[in-house]
Amino acid sequence: MLKILFFSFIILNACVPPSEEEFFEVNIDYKDDGLRKILDLEIRQDLDSLLIFMSHPNPTYRLFAAKSFASFQSEKAIDSLMKLLNDPFIEVRTASAFALGQIKNVKAEEFLISAFTQQDSNDVNNEFNATILESIGKLGNEKYLAPLSTVTTYRITDTLLLEGQARGIYQYGLRKIFHPESQKLMLKFLVEDYPLSVQKVAANYFQRFPDLNLDDAKFQILKVMQNHSDPDIRMCLATAITRKGYLELLDPILSFYSKEKDYRVKCNLLKQIHVYPYINIIEKMLVELSNKNQNIALAAADYLIGNGISYDAPIYANFLKNDQEPLVQIKIHQAILKNSGNYSGSRNAAIIALKVFVEKSTYNEYIKSAAIEALSEDPRNYQYIMDNYKEESPAVLKTKSLGGLSDILKNEKFNNLLGGSSKKAKNDIALFLKMAIQGGSAGVIDIASSIISDETINLKEEYDSTTFLSVALNKLKLPDNLETYNSLNAAISKINGSIAPEPLKSDKIKDINWILFDQYSATPKVKITTSKGEIVLELYKNAAPLSVLNFIELTKSGFYNNKYFHRVITNFVAQAGCPQGDGYGSLDYTIRSELNNTHYDDEGYIGYASSGLHTESTQWFITHCPTPHLDGKYTIFGKVISGMEIVHAIEVGDKIIRLTVNN
């Protein structure tokens, strides 16, 4: 009965006896030694001490103890968290509901449902209720999805509840659990006058899950895409509707594209347009190669790489322009190389041009790396790639070279193009990978070992012994190279046919520097001066103190100065902070994840890159748009408050000149 009442607001209200304690409100004071102790205990993951604070008379302490388990995520805290769902203070109840959702144990399901409270016109309870709805999406049984999706009592003004409902359905989707009623409700959110925040979750739902059947909704989605004022909505729906390949929608989609002003929307459409017949698309793609927005031009070039045909390959060269960005030119050459005949003149010209990009000193390592990646389209370039691998080369150039060799080995034309020399080529590459591992950096070892352990490539037979992998494992420095250590250990186990050991965790965890904490306001500002312009961040010190102070310390030390944006994915993130510049670098410590009941619901959020809980160190990213699949998984510790246009202009290889922090 409770399950039905939960989803219709007609539920049994929990009777909480009146409090006899002297605390009448949550009072968050970061100078409070007790609160600081709880935050320190969270970092140390001191379960027993945190559990004691869960029953402390001070509601602020109970609140922060409950919040700690959203990141700590120990199942041993579930019973205590479930008790706090009936806490007299709404803040404590909400934190407990969120933490239970983060732990994702179905044991909490019935308790969350029972804790759902009567709708409150003043929204006092609705944040708690919304958190419960989202948490049910993270851990709930499949049978609750239909009831969650068919609630009819939420008013269009109940923004928090509607957000919770939409996020709960989205979280079910991330677990690959769907229901026709869910899709029907998400479509209703889009086509009717619901709050924008709710519509954004719905739009991301259609973008994120390609297996949704849109046959009956395609015209409605098309109309929303064509007419909605918000680009976040349009870019999501551009992906959702275009990738379905409805021929009857091609003309209106292309017409919409020609009128669209936001590059992000256009890029999302271009990324999916390959599902339509080549003959209907190619002219549009060729024109866009000269687009002044590099992201659009690159998307058009990617289309040629993935969908070009040999007959047209020589024509692609006609669309090379001197004023195009180097990366665009490289991708056009890559398209020619991939789609040309084995011995055509256009193929040879593309190889010559790409080698110029590799060898010309005026191009930075990211341009050179892109050219190496392009050359790997033809297996016959394997020797050139190995010959240009130098120990003194920048890390990104070495890791990209290895990635290129991996692509060459996986190329279905490998044996055909190399003919009688294919066996020798495979052996040469195998020996080269061994050499790279013996003298390589973390990134090199990570990639090379993954190639060797790839069963589809089958390089194991090329070695008399693979003990050199174990030697390399023992030489890795921990915790600096923790991610590589775990990857290499897994690769060794795979090669030996044994069960991979449990991944190691860092034992060097950074603490909160409370002296530094007291020197800064709740929202310190950081100015990032880049080669493209200035970006200003506002940091959330109170929400994520360890993350913010780590960022401030690195900034003040000059660590981020002269680093590169090493990873940029259009309509996703721009990422920086790698000391090596290839995404594999770190320092000799990690910091704990600080996961709060916040959402990546807008562009410009600052998060820490990680390879799992509590593996953050120096790398961070800025989001280009809402990214709800990151919610509850990646620490949010700030937001761009000016210079977002610079963020959108950032390209791989753009440099951070300096960072400066102000109180």
Secondary structure, DSSP 8 states (H G I E B T S, - for coil): -HHHHHTTT-----------SS--S----TT-HHHHHHHHHHHHT-HHHHHHHTT-S-HHHHHHHHHHHHHH--GGGHHHHHHHTT-SSHHHHHHHHHHHHHHT-GGGHHHHHHH-----TTSTTHHHHHHHHHHHHHH--GGGHHHHHT-----TT-HHHHHHHHHHHHHHHHTT---HHHHHHHHHHHHTT--HHHHHHHHHHHHH-TTS--TTTHHHHHHHHHH-S-HHHHHHHHHHHHTTT-GGGHHHHHHHHHH---HHHHHHHHHHGGGS-HHHHHHHHHHHTT-SSHHHHHHHHHHHHHH--TTTHHHHGGG--TTS-HHHHHHHHHHHHHHS-TT-HHHHHHHHHHHHHHH-TTS-HHHHHHHHHHHTTSGGGHHHHHHT--TTS-HHHHHHHHHHHHHHHH-TTHHHHHGGGHHHHHHHHHHHHHHHHHH--HHHHHHHHHHHT-TTT--GGG-S--HHHHHHHHH--TTTTHHHHHHHHHHHHHHHT---------S-B----HHHHTTS-SS-EEEEEESS-EEEEEE-TTTSHHHHHHHHHHHHHTTTTTEEEEEEETTTEEEE--SSSSS----S-BB-----S----STTEEEE--SSTT-BSS-EEEESS--GGGTTTS-EEEEEEE-HHHHHH--TT-EEEEEEEE-
